[in-house]
Structures are given as structure tokens and as C-alpha cells.
């Protein structure tokens, strides 16, 4: 934004801040910043010597500043922080450069190249989604997927272009029945983009005779493999299933998005597709995302 534009919209942010203060509410980054300030100002010991952090590509920059304050580099031994993340799974738009946040990893970083979950056939398609997308390595450079491969093989992803919701539900039901006919306790997940779609697809599948269980922000997965899981693509991040269907993409207005939004959507599809340990069904034209 230009200086003039910032001046024009600043009153909106001022009012928002005022409302937060009046209602004693905090944004998460503000909490991280306040906690770090308390530690720094009072030279407090947070009580930790070592911290292990996963999924760091999802963390706000203020999170890393707080982590550094919790284990100051001049107070404890080396290896005080162990950080694991994948810039290819950055679905929240945080742009992190660890070196600028007090965490120096020069000469200490390692790239993991083996995928132990997703079949190579699906992994290749998911990686192709990110072709042309600049993926940060979380320390100021651009990452790539050279040498990245899966150690297992499986079926090729299936694509079923559909023109209506009803047709799509029929195709998904048929796919589920095919998996069930092979026997075995297989966990199947139908992943969509929004919570409203979750409700619609879960209801439609139930009406088709398919028992559906919704995984929500407050409802975790269950041990019973029988119900079909229905969840948003954001929610299944970090989870895995025997079979995954990516649904509700036929109305995705790809052309209307700016480049940054398209990149985030590609990353989201990449994350969702790689949740499968076996088959992947996508109920739309694959070229929609690869063009």
C-alpha cells in the first residue's frame, strides 16, 4: 500500500484496536508479542532448555520471536530449538525468514526428501500443482522438490469431471462402494473447501445411504473406520487416510483469483491430496489446476 492509502485506511484499524481493548480481546500475534515482552523486560526464565516445533510453515512470525525468547541462545546449550516444516504446505500465507526472527539455521538445515505415506503416483500429481509456485525454504531462499519422492507405489489419481452437485455425490458414492466391495477396514475421507460444503456433502452422502462423520475444529477423528469422514481441506492437514476424495471444486473460480490467492489454493490442494495412503479421487477436470 502507498503512504496515502495507508493513511486512508488507518482509522479502520484504530477503531478495530479500540474495540479489542474495550472487550479485553487479543489477536494471537498480540499475545505472542506481549508474552515475549514480559520475558525480555523481566529477564524471566520460561523454564525450557529445549523446544521441538512441528509444522512451522503455519506459524506467525511473532511465534518464532516468542520461541527464541523462551530459550535464549546465550543461556543454554546448542540444539535448543528443533524446527520441522514444509514450505510446500504453507496454506495460511505467512512469509517466514527465520534468520530475521532471531533464529539462525545457516549450515544447520536439512532437507527431507522421502515421503513415507503418499503413493508416488499421487505425489507426482500433487507436486505438479506447485509447478511455477515459488516456495520459500523458511530462511529466505527458494526451495525445490528435486530428489523428492515417495517410497511406495499405488493407483493413479482418478478424475471425474461433474457438472452438478447431485451428479458429484453419485460419483463419490459409487467410488466409496467400489472401495468397500474390496473388503477391509479402510478409512475414507471426502475433503471440501468450506464448512458449509462439509455440511452439504455429509447430508447428501447420508441420504445416499453412506454413514458420514464430520471432522471439525472441535471434533477429532474417531477409531471406527466405518463412517466416511467429511472435513475441510484445512482441517485434514496433518491427518492421513486410506483413501481421499477432493470434492466441491467444480465451481472454483480459478480465473478470478489473483496470483497470491491461486498459489495458496494450489498449496491447499497439494496438502489435501497428499493425505491419502492409497487412492485419490478428484471430482473435476485435472487440467483446471495445472494450466
Beta strands, then each sheet from edge to edge (+ up, - down):
strand 1: 51-53
strand 2: 81-83
strand 3: 114-115
strand 4: 135-136
strand 5: 142-143
strand 6: 149-150
strand 7: 158-159
strand 8: 188-192
strand 9: 212-214
strand 10: 228-232
strand 11: 241-246
strand 12: 276-282
sheet 1: 1+ 2+
sheet 2: 3+ 6+
sheet 3: 4+ 5-
sheet 4: 7+ 12+ 11+ 8+ 10+ 9+
end
